[in-house]
Amino acid sequence: MFPFFSYVSFLLLFLLLLPSVPEARTIRAIAPEVATVTRVDVDNYTWSGFQRFLDVQKGSKVDGMSKLKEYLHRFGYLQLNDTNFTDIFDTHFESALTRYQSKLGLPVSGKLDSSTVSQIMVPRCGVSDTPSKLHVRKNYAFFPGQPRWTGLTPMTLTYALSPTDSLSYLDRTDIRNVLQRAFSHWATVIPLSFTESKAYRMADIKVGFYNGDHGDGEPFDGVLGVLGHAFSPQSGRFHLDAAETWAIDLGSEKSRDAVDLESVMTHEIGHVLGLAHSSVQEAVMYPSLSPRTKKVNLRYDDVKGVQALYGSNPNFKMNSLLVSETSNQGFVLSPISNKWVTAILLILCLFRYY
């Protein structure tokens, strides 16, 4: 009997003193909103040429650097009156990189490191990230002056898909269904409803697909560059780049360059309602979206931002969103807790045996 107790005592002592395992198993409740393929060919990206600036150092002069400066100027990071940019990596450019990295949630280094160059090449929304006098609250932001749609609460806005500026390779009914779903994501959390109108010219929000220069001062640039843009309230203009390979269902669309239509529509509706870009990478209002990626579920940051403008839908419970996001992050089984559980089970088995 005593030898057995000695053996068990030694085993329990060894178990309790055992160092913690460095990593534990993570259990996730919800799969991420991402559809992937074997490989995405970044050479098809509009800004793929920026790869050659990887690890270029401050003070260097590289042909074409002026194009990267134009990119940062376009999206609000390089505030220079003189737009005749040089090819020199100067102090102004370094500061612009720092602001870009901070806004996009990247490691802030002021350098053209791998994470920064990779992010710059990703297709994105054409709305500037940091327009002048941007109203920033936490991670979400508003347009200057915090414009919003006004009217009686609950409010109804009408929308319509252009009868002429559409896509020939997608069924119009399918596009309308996707647009309806995109609006419903926002209607769930604020006291606004959205109704499709048959009269395009009379609709509050006008949606269309356009190529290149389409008359609004914000020309599109081709495949996998700017995906779309929308204007602040109460303009209601909502434009998508017709040059993209738009997908209703990523599962059936096999193109490596496919862009999820519902994801971009949901994002642009956020602009139509008055939201600017978020710094939260998981948020719908984050400015970039890689091909074959689906992101349609509003995150806490999206909801807080739009509710700051319009208030909350009385039927929406923020707690349900917080629980969902917490579940999505998963939970970790503690290695220390595991050891104690095992020790207790051994003790119970011992007493049962005797």
N, C-alpha and C positions, 0 to 999 in steps of 0.2 A: 504493500500500500504506500509506504513512505517513498520508495523510489519513484513510484508513479507521480506522487505529488511534487516531488523535486523536479521531475521532468516538465510537468505542467507549469510550475512556478518559473522555471527557466524560460520556457516558451513564451509565457505572458510577459516576462521582463524584457525579453528580446524584441517582442512585438511592439511594446510601448516605447522602447528606446530607438526603434528603427527610424532613420531619417525620413522626412516627408518626401514623397515622390514629387519631382519637379513639375510634372504636368499631370492634370487630371482630365478625365473624359468630359467633354462638353455635350450636353443634350440640347438639341434645338427643337422647338415646337413647330416653327413655321419655316418652310423653305424660302430662300432668298428669291427676290423678283428678278431673276436673271436667266435668260435662255442663251446657251453658249453653243459655239461650233468648234471644230478642231482648231482653227486658226483664223484670226482676223488680219487681213492684209493691210497694214497701216500705209503702205505705199499708195493706196487709193484715196487716202485722206487729203483734203485740200491743203492742209498745213503740214504734210509729211516731210516737206523739204527742210523743216526746222530741225530734223534729226541731226543735221550736220553741225549744229551749234552746241551739241552736247559737250559739256566740260570746257567750253571756251572761257578763258579767264578775263577778268577785268583789265582794261587797258589794251586788249587785243583789237585788231581791225580785221574783220572777216567780210568778204563780199556777200552781200545779201542780208547782213545784220539789220539794215534799215527796214527790211520787210517785217522782221520780228518786232521792231520798234513801232511800226505802223499797226501791228496786231495789238500791242499793249495800249497804244493810243486809242484805237478804235473801241476797246472795251473799258476804257476809263482809267488806266493805270499810269499813263505817261502824259502828264499835263504840260505840254509845251505849246507855246503860241506858234513857233516855227515848226511846221510839219515837214520841212526838208531834212529828214533824218539822215544821219551819217551811219557808217558801218563800224563805228567804234563802240566798244563796250565801255561806256563812261559811267560817271556817278549817277546821273539821272536815270540811266537804264538799270543800274543796280537797285536804286530805290524803287523803281517800278516793279522789278522782280520781287522785291521784298513785300510790297503791297499785294501783288498777285498771289504769292504763296500764302500770305496771311488770310486773304479772302477765300481762297479755294481750299483751305484746311490742309495745306502741305507743310512739310518741315521748312521753317523760315531760315534761309541761308543767304539770299541775295545772289545765288549762283545758278548757273544753268546745269543743275544736276539732273539725274535721270528722272526722278519723280516730276520735276517741273517741266522738262521738255516733253515727257510723255503726256502730261496733262494738257499742255498747250496744243498738242496735235489732235486731241479728242474733239469730235464734232460737238457743237454747242448751239445755244440760243444766241440770236443776234442782238439782244438787248444788252446795253452796257451794264457792267457789274457795279460800277461806282460813278453814276452820274453826279454832277455837282449838287451839293446840298442834299445828298441822299439822307433820308431819315432812317437810321439804323436802330433797331430794338433787339437786344440779344443777338441772335444769329439771323433772324429775318429782317427785311428792310422794306421801306416804302419808296415810292417815287417822290420827288420834290413837291412839297405842299400836301402830301398825303391825299391825293385825289381819290375819290370813291364815287360809286353810283349812289344817287340820292333819290328818295321817294318814300312812299308809305311802307311801313313794315307790317307783314312780310311783303317783300318786293318781288315783282316778276320782270325778268328781262327776256327779250326775244332774241333769237339767233337764227341765222340762215346760212346755208352753204351756197356759194356762188353757182348760178346755173351755167356759167361759161368757163370759169377758171377752176377746173376740177381735174381729175385723173382718168384717163381712158382705160387703164388696165385694172382698175378697181371698180367694183359695182357701187353705184351711187348710194344705194340703200345700205350697203355695208358701211360706207363712210359715215352716213348719217347716224347709224346705230352706234358707231364708235364715238362720234361727237356727243351723242346723248349720254353715253356712259361717262365720258370725260367731264361733262357738266355736272353729272350726278355726284361725282366725288366731292365737289365743292358744295353743292346744295345740301349734302348730308350734314355739314358742320356749321352753316350760316343760314339766317332766315331769308334766303333768296331762293326763288325757283326760276327755272329756265324753260322756256317754251319755244319750240321750233316754229318759225314763221314761213309762210308760203311767199310772202312779199319780201324779196331780198333787199331791195332798196329801203324799205321801211324798218328793217330789223335793227335792234340796238347793237347787235354784234354780228359782223359780217366776216365769214370765213372763206378763204380761197387758197388755191395752189398757184404759185407764180414762178416764172423763170427769170433769172438775172435782174436787170433793171425794170421794175414794174411800177415806177412812178411815185413812190413814197419816200424817196431819198435814202432808202436802205436796200440796195441791190443784193440779190443772192449771188453766191459764188461757186455754185456747182456741187458736185457730190461730196458728202461728208465734210462739209465746212460748217456754215451756218445752216441749221435745220429749219428754223422758223423765227418769227418775231411777232410781237403784239405791242399795241400802244396802250398807255395808261388811260384810266377813265377820264372822260366818258367818250373816248374816241370809238372804241368798239372794233377797231381794225385788227385782224387776226390772220396772218399770212404764213403759209408753209411753202418750203422750197420744192417745186415740182420736179427738180432734178434728182431727188433722192429716190431710193427704192423703198417705198412705204409698205409696211406690212400690217395687215389686219390681224394675222395670226402668225407669230414667229415659228410655230411648229410646222406649218405648211409652206412657209416661204423659206427656201433654202439658200438664198443669196447671202454671202458673207457681209455684204454692205447693207443688209436690210435694217431699216429703222422702224421701231415700234410706233405706230401712228397714235395710239391711245396715250402713250407716255408723253409724247411731244404736245399733243392737244391739251392734256391735263395741265402741263407746265405753262403753256401759253395762256390758258384761261386764268391762271394765277396772275399774270401780268394784266390781263383785261380787267380783273377785279381790283388791281392796285398794288399788288405785291411786286417788289424787285427781287433780286437774286439772294438766295440764302448761302451761308457758309457751311451749312451742314450737308455733308456728302450724301447722306441717305435721304435728304429731303427732296420732294418733287421739284422745289424751286431752286435746287442746285443748278448752275448754268450748263453743265456738260452732260452728255448722254452718249455712251459708246454704242456702236452698232450691235444689234441682236441683244439689247438689254431692255427689260421691261420695268418701269418704275411708275406705278399709278396710284399706290396707296399713300394718302396724305400722312405725313409724320407729325409729331407733336409741334415741331417748329412751323410747319406749314399752317397748321390749324390755329396756333396762337397768333400768327401773323394776320391771317384773314379775319379772325374773330376780333382782333383789335380794330379793324375797320368797320365790321358789320355786326358784331355781337354774335352770340351763339344761337344755333338752331335749338329750340326748346326740347327737341326730341333727341338731341345728341348728348352723350355722356362722355366727358373727357376721360373718366376713369377707365372706360373700356379700351380707349386708345392706348393709355399708359400701360395697361395690363398686356395688351397685344405686343407693344414694343419691348416690354420687359421679357416676355416669353420668347420673342424673336432673338434676343441676345443670348438666350440659353441660361442654364445654371450649371454650376460646377460642383461635383462631388468632392468634398474635402478629404484629403488623404489621412489627416489626423482623425477625423470622425470615423473613417473606415476602420482604422486600427482599434479604436475603442469598441466599436460594434463587434469586431471579431473577438476581442478579448472577453467581452461580456458573454458572447455565445459559447466560448470555450468553458467559461466558469459554469454556465448553466448546464452544459453537457457533463461537466465533471460531477456536479451535485446530483444530477439525474443518475449517473452511473453508480454513485455510492449511496 
